[in-house]
Structures are given as C-alpha cells and as structure tokens.
Amino acid sequence: MAILPSPAGAAMPNIELPEIGDPTHGIMTNLQEQELGEAFYRSLHSQVKISTDPEIRDYIQSLGNRLTINSDNPSQPYTFFVVMEPVINAFAGPGGFIGVNSGLILLTEQESELASVMAHEISHVTQRHLFQTFQAASRMAIPMAIGMLLAAVVGAKAGGNGALAGIMAAQGMNAQYQINFTRDNEAEADRVGMQVLSKSEFDPRAMPEFFERMQQSTRFVGGKIPEFLLTHPVTTSRISDTRDRAEHFPFRQYPDSLTYQIIKAKLRVQSSPNPKSALEHFKNHENRGTQQQQDVAEYGIALIHSRARETEMAKAILQKLVQRYPNQPQFMNALAEAEMDGKNFVKAAQIYELGLQRFPQNGAMTMNYARALLNTHQQAKARQTLHDYLRHHTPDPDLYELLAESYSKLGDEAEYHRYYAEGYYLLGQTQEALLQLQLAKNAAGGNYYLNSILDERIETIRNEQRENKEKEKDSPF
C-alpha cells in the first residue's frame, strides 16, 4: 500500500499512540506493532463510520481469516472491518488492521474479487511494506507516519484529487523514488496475494478482472480516480502481468458463498440514501439469475420493507426464506428483527432463542437477543448473555453500550458509566471515556474493589494522553 501524506489543507488527525520510542532505529516488537495498530484503529473510529453491524463484521473477519491461514504469516493477528463510505478503497494499517470500504464491496461482482483485494492487503502486511515505506519517507518517526496514514484514509472522503495532490507534496521525499518503491510493493503484493487466493480456493483470475473494472469505473465518475487506484497504482502492464500470472493456476469453477451475496444486499440497503433506488435494484434482480440470486434480491426487498416499518410484508418474505434456507442465520435474524420493528419483542426473543440453539455464539443474534430481553424487562438475563459472549469475542462499542443499558435498567449506575466509558474509548473519544469513568467512581461509593479497577483504568488512559502530547511537541504538523 502506498503511504500518502495528508491532503493539502487537511489537518492532521489527533491520534493517541502508545509509547514505542523511535522504531525506525531498531526492530519494532510484535506487541508494539499491535499497540500501534489498536491506536490507529481507535483514532480511525473517530474519523470515519466503521460498520458495527455484527453480520457484516463477522463476514468480513471470517473471509479475512480464511485468507490469512494461507498467508506467509498465519500467526499474525488481523482485524478486518468495513468502512461505510462509497469511495472505492481498501487499506492496511499497522498490526494487521485492514479496512475495506462498502463502495468497493458493492463494486465487486464475485466473492473472489473481494477476496483478491483482501489478499493483496494481507500481503502488504506480511511483506512489511507499511514500515518499509515509513522508513523510506525521510526516516520519519513511525508515529508521525501513522498520523499521515490516518489523514490519508480520512482525506479519501474528500475525493481522489486532493489525495493525488498530497502524493506529489510528500515532504523531503523524491517523488520518482516514491513511485518506483510503490510499484515494487504492488507487484510483490499481487504475486503473494495471488498465491494466497489460490491456496484459499478463490479464483486468482478475479484479481486482474477487478483491477480492470476499477480502471474502467473512472470513465463513469467524471474522470475522478478511485482512491484505491491512487494508493495502489494500476497500469495496463500491471493488469497484463497479473492476468498472465493467473493463467498459471488451474481453471475451475469458484461459486460465491450465499453469505457474500447476503452481505452485499445488506450493505446496499444500508448504504443507499434513497431506499427507492435500492428497491429498484432488487426488483430488477428478483426474477433474474439463479434461484439463490433471486432469493437474495427478495431478502433485500424484505430489508427495505422492514426499514419502512412495513413489518408484515417483510415477515412474509423472510418466513419463506427461513424455511428454504434453515442453515442460513442471516434470514432468521432478519425475521426476528422484523418482529422487533413491529414491537413484537416476545416473539422476537423466541426466534432468537431458537436461532442461538441452531447457531451458538452468533454475534448478530446474541446482540439482538439481548435487545429483545431488555425490551421484555429481562435485564439480568440480557446482562449475562452479553457477558458470556464477551468472554469469547472481541468487544465493540455497541456491545459495551448494550451492557451499559442492561446495568442501567438493573439500577447499577457505576457499572453503567464504566461500560459506557469503554465504548467511548474504543471510538477514540478518550476525554469522554475519562468523564464516564469519573462518574462511575462517584457512583461506586465505598466499593473498594470497583474503585481500584476504575482508578487503574483512568491512569492508563491518562498515561496514553500524556504520551500523545509529548509526541505532538515533536511533530511539525
């Protein structure tokens, strides 16, 4: 991945980084890199909208996991996430944090194309391209470079032309060297990524096909270059090289998973500012393609009905899909959500209970089951359900918010503020997190055990803030 300086006129985002010294003068440990990645991810949360939908999050993480086990470094931890932006982009941050924009996912026509982009980004991580580029960039301190990476990702929202100007304005860097270095990285990521694709049983030919479609897409957006093409330069020779390389792999059919099609439909509904246009898209596809593709179009129509509070119409479609696909959790979850939209919380809870028996530890069902329990005055059961889930899964802001709500309804004000604080922290809003922790202390009274936990957490966050201020003194921005 090419590392971009902040677009002209863009302010450097305030990124709170852990203390790691100056890793450009030595080897960064795996722990330091992971801490840096987590700081990058928290700061990114405060700058762009990252999907918290459990089904979308679980799918993109599952797809990424399928690829990483066939990478050069399968033991490297990865976090995959979807940024809810129409801009066609994907990027790799430190510590294996890899983001894919919703616009890019919707541009793909087969799952292998999405997998090819992710395999490419994974290869940037395994080949250490990110830190090689930082070191090439005037030997800048890595924390400063991470801030520049964050600015570039956020700057993409303003359009590709500003980011392109940013490339040419790289401070203290020879522009031609930067371009050559990037091309070397891209060629290596293509080669390694294609091997990962094949080992993961995806179609290697999808990589050049998607590159070509992205290149062609510029003709339909007034010549504006997609952000992915700015940070991952695609030339005719590069497309030709990847196509030639793909031909060395044996040809066979690579069917899309039903889950990929479902997630695309869900993203289309969530991303569309105009439900009517999304409805027209699905109406045009409900009688075309395979039976499975037609059913996915029906699912999209049901989601639109559900959003419009047309509950009975949504339920009629979803009940048929649940019967036809009893092993597909997304249809059962959508049916229960439609019941929730219709204020039928008891019925929704019953569907979720059945669903969790069939799909234990399913994230979307667990979260929504807790919501249904809270709406049927079963606060203690909701709290226990969420804590059980938290023991085996990575937390997210929505999970902490639900936990906070369960404690609030149980009358436990201290724990309510404590879990709200953790949600704010994950969103990169550390000052709000500290405020909530102080409110938790005020409510904790003489609870020595809880007060000691809160004091330790407050000190940890304040130390991070102090370290960040020290870094800002040395930053030219």
N, C-alpha and C positions, 0 to 999 in steps of 0.2 A: 504494500500500500504506500502510495506517495504521501509524504507528510507535508501538509500545507501550512504556511503561516496564516495568521488571521487576515481575513479580507480587509481591504483598505477601509479605514474608518470604523472597523468593528472593535469594540472594547474587548480586552482580554477577560474571559470569564473568571470569576473568583473561584479557584479550585483549591480545596483544602487537601494538601498532600501529607502523607506520613514522612517522618524524618528518615532519610536514606543517605544523607551525605551527598557526595558527588560521584555517582556510579560510573560516569564516563571515564574515571581514572582507575577503575577496578572492575571486578565482576559483581553484578547485582545478584543477590541470592534469590532463590525462588520465592521465599517469604516476602522479601522487599518488593519484588515484582508484583506479587499478588496484592499486597497492601496498596501499591501504586494503582493497580487496576481497579480496586474497590473504590479508591478515592476518585478516580476518573469517572467511574460508573455513577457514584453518588452525585457528583457535580453535573454530569450529563442529565440526570433525572430532573435537576432544577432548571435545565435549559430547554429541553425538548419533551414531548409527550411520549413516554415509553409505555407500550401496552401492558396493562396489568390483568388482562383477560386470562384466566387460568388455562383455558383451552388453547389459546394462541401461544401462550408462554410454554406450555407443556409440549406442544407440537414442535416448535422451533428448537427447543432444547433436545427433544428426542431425535430430531433429524440431525442436529449437530453431533449428538453422542454417537449416532450410527456412523458418522464420518470420522470422528476423532479416534475411534478404536482402531481404525485402519491407517492412522497418520504416523509420522515418524516419531512422535512422542505421545503415545496414548495415555500416559500417566499425568500429563499436563491438565490441570483443571480448567474447564471452559464454562463461560456463562454466555448463552445466546439469547438475544432479545430482539423485539420488533419495535422500531420507532414509527409512530403513526404520522408519517409525512408522505405526501405524494411524490416528492423528489425521488428520482431513481438513484439509490445509493446503498452502499454497504461498506463497512469499515471494521478494522481490527484495532482494538486498544491494547494496552499492556495487561498482562496477567490473564490472557485468553478471553477477554471481554469482546464479543463480536456482535455488532448490530446490523440489522437488515431493515431497510425502510419498507413500509407497507406498499409504497408505489412500485418498488422493484418486484415484490412478490406478485402483485397484480399483473405486472408485465409478463411474467413467466407463463408459458403455455403447457409446460410439463414439469413434473417434480424434479426430474434430472437437471433441468435448467436452474432451479433454485438451489439444488444440491451443488451444482458446479460453482456457483458464486460463493457458497459457504465453504466448499473445499478449497477454493482459491484463497479465501481469507484465513482459513486454518493454516494453510501452507505459509502465508506471511508470518504467522506466529511461530510455527515450528522451525522456519528457516531464520528466525531472529531479524527479519527485515526492519521491524519498527525501530529497534535500538541501533542497528547499523546506520539507519538514516539519521537518527538523532546525533550520532557521533560524527556523521559527515557534515551535519549542519553547523559548521563553525565551532564544533566541540562545545556546543551549548550544554548547560546543565539539563539533565533529563527532566526535572520538574518543570522547567520553563518550556521545554519541548512538548510536554504533555498538555500544558495550558494552551499551546499553539494548536495541538491536535484537536482539543476540545473546541477552540474557537473556529477551526475549520469545519468541524462537523456541524456546529450550530450555524455557522455562516452559510452553509449549503441551503438553509431555509430561504435565504435572501436571493438565491438564484446563482447559476453557474458562472456568470460573467464576473461577478465580484471575486469569486474564489480563483478564477483564472488570473485575474489581476494580482491576486495575492501570491500566486506561484512565482510570477515574474518579479515580485518585490521582496523576495527572500533576502533577509539581512545577512551580509557577509558571505554569501554563497554564490559560487559560479553557476549561472543558470544552465549552461550546457552540461556541466558535470552532474547537476541535479537530474536533468532529463535522462542522461545516459544511465545513471545509477538506478533510476526508477525503472527504465526499460529492462535492465538486468534482473531487478527484483520481480517484475511482472512475468518475464519469461520463465524464471525459476518457479514462481508460484503456479503458473499454468502447467508446467511439466509435472511438478509434485502433486498439484491438485488433481490432475487427470488420473494419476495413479491411485490416489485416494478414492476418486469417484468409481473407478473400475473395481477396486477391492471391496467397495461398499455396495456393489451391484446396482450402480446407476450408469446411465449411458454417457460415456466420455464425449460422444458427438454433440451432446447438448451444450458443451462449453462454447465451441465456435458458433453454433446456431444462435445462442443467446447474445454473444458479442455482436453478431451481425444485426440482430433485431434491435439492440440498443443503439447501434450506429445509425440504422435506418430511422429510428424513432425521432432523431433530431430534425428530420425533414418535416415533421408534423407539429413541431412546437416552436415555429418561428426561428429555427436555427440555433436555439439555445441548447448548449451542450449539457447532457445529463451529468450530474455531479460524479457519478461513478466513472464516467469516461474521462473526467478531469483528473481524478486521483488514480485511475487505472487506464492510462492511455491505450486506446485500441486503434491499431492501424490495419490496413488491408493485408500487409505482410504478416502481422500477428494473427489475424483470423486465418490466413492461409496456413501458417505454421501449426496452429492448434488443430486445424482440420486434418492436415497431413498426419499429425501425431495420433489423432483419434482413430484414423484408419488402421493403425497397427493393432487395435484391440478387436477381439472377435465381435461380430454383429449378432445381436439377439434382441428380442422384444423386452422393453422395460416399462411395464404398466405403472401408471400413477396409483398411489395409495388413495383410498377413499377419503382418508383423513386430510390429505393435502387438498383435495377438491373442496371439502367441507370448510377448511380454514380459509381458503381463498374466498369462498362465498361469504363467510362471516366478515372477513376483512373488507370486502366490497360494500357490505351493508354499513359497517361501522365507519368506513372512510368517506362514504358518499354524503355530501352536504345536502343533496336533493334526493330523498327517497324515491321520487318518481322515476328518476333516471336509472337507479339501481333496479327498480321493479321492471322497467322496460327491458333491461339487460337479461334478467331471469326469464321474463315472458318469452323473449326471443329464443331462449335455450331449452324451455321446458318440454318441447316436442322435437328436439334435435339431439343427435349423438346417441350414445349408448343409454341403456335403461338407467345405469348408475349416474351418468351425467344429467339426465332428465330429473332424477330424484334429487340431485344436489341443487338444481335450479328450483325445484319445489321447496327445498329447505330454505333457500334464500328468500323466496316469496313468503314463507311462513315467518321468518325473522322480521321481515318488513311489516307484516300484519301485527306481529307481537309488539313491535315498537310503536305502532299506531294505536295500540290498545284494542285491536280487533281480535280479541282473545279466542273466540270460538272458531274463527276462520283459521287462525294459526294452529289451534289444537287439532282440528280436523285433518290437516296436512300431516302434522307431526305424529299423530297416533298411527297413521298408515306407515310412516317411515320407521317408527319404533318396531312395529310388527314385522316389517320387511327386513330390518337390519337389527336384530336383537343384540348383536355383539358390538354395536357402534354407540359408544357412550354419549356422543355429541347430540344425537337425536333425542335420547331420553332426557338429557339435561335441558335441551331446548323446550321439550314438552313441560317439564316441571317449571321452567322459567315462565312459560306462558300462563301456567296456573298462578304463579306468583304475581304476574302482571294483572291477572284478574282478581287479585286479593284472596285467592283460594289457598291460603297458607297451609292448612292441614293437609289438603290433597297434595300440594307440592312436597311437603315433608315426607309423605308416604311414598311418593315416586322416588325421592332422593334416597330414602332408606332402602328401597328395593334396588336402586341403582348402585349404591355402595356395597350391597351384598354381591352384586354381579361384578362391579369394578372397584375393589377395595383401594383406598388411598387415592382415588381420582380427585385431582385438585379442584376442578370446577364444581363437581358435585359436593365435595366437602365444604367448600366456602358457601355455596348456595344453600346447602342443608343447614348450616349454621344460621344463615339469614332467615330461613323458614322457621327454625326453632326460636329465634329471637322474636319473631312475629307471632308466635303461639305461646309466648310467655314461658319458654323453657330455657331460661338464661344459663342455668348451671350446666345443662346438657350441651348447650352451644359452646360454652367456655371449654368444657372437657374435650369436645370434638376437635376444637381448634388447637388445643394444647397437644393432643395426641398426634395431630397432623404435623404440627410444628417440630416435633421430636425427630421426624424423618425427612423433613423437607427444608429447603432454603426459605427464610422468611421474606415477605414482601410488604410494602406499605398497606395494601388492602387487608392482608391477614392481621396485621397489628391493629388496624382500625376496627376490624370486627371484634378482636379480642378486647379492645378498649370499650367498645359498646357493650359487650357482654358483662364486663366488670361494672360499668356504669349502671346497668339495669339490676345488678346484684347489690348496688349501693356501696361498692368499694371504690371510693374516689381516688385513693392513692394509686392503685393498680391501673385505674382508668387513665390517669395522666402519664403513668410510666410507659404504658404501651403506645399511647399517642406519641410520646417522645421518640420512641424507637421508629415509628413510622416517619416522623419528620426527619430523623437522622438519615434514613435510607433515601429520602428525597433530596438530601444535600442541604436541608434547612436546619443547620446546627443551632442557630440562635433560638429558633422556635423550639427545638428539642430541649435546650437548656431551660427555657421558660417552663415547659411542661414538667421537666424533672424537678424543678424547684416547687412547682405546685404539688407534685407528688410528695415531696418532703413535708410540705406544710400539712398535707392531709394524713401523712403517716403517723404523726404524733409521736408516741413513745415506742413505736415498733422498731427496736434496735436493729434487728436483722434486716428489715427492708431499708432502713435509713443507711446502713452500711453499704448495701448494694447501690442505692441511689448516689451516695457520696462518691463511690468508686467510678460510677458511670459519668458523673458530672466532671470529675477530674480528668478522665480520659478524653472527653470531648474538648475541655478547655486546653489541654496539652496540645491537641491537634490544631486548635485555633492559634495558639502561640507559635507553633512551628510554622504555620502558614504565614503569619505576619512577618516572621524572620525571613522567609523566602521572598516575600514581597519587597523587602528592603533592597534585595539584590537584583530584583527584576527591573529591566529597562522600560517595561510597559506601564 
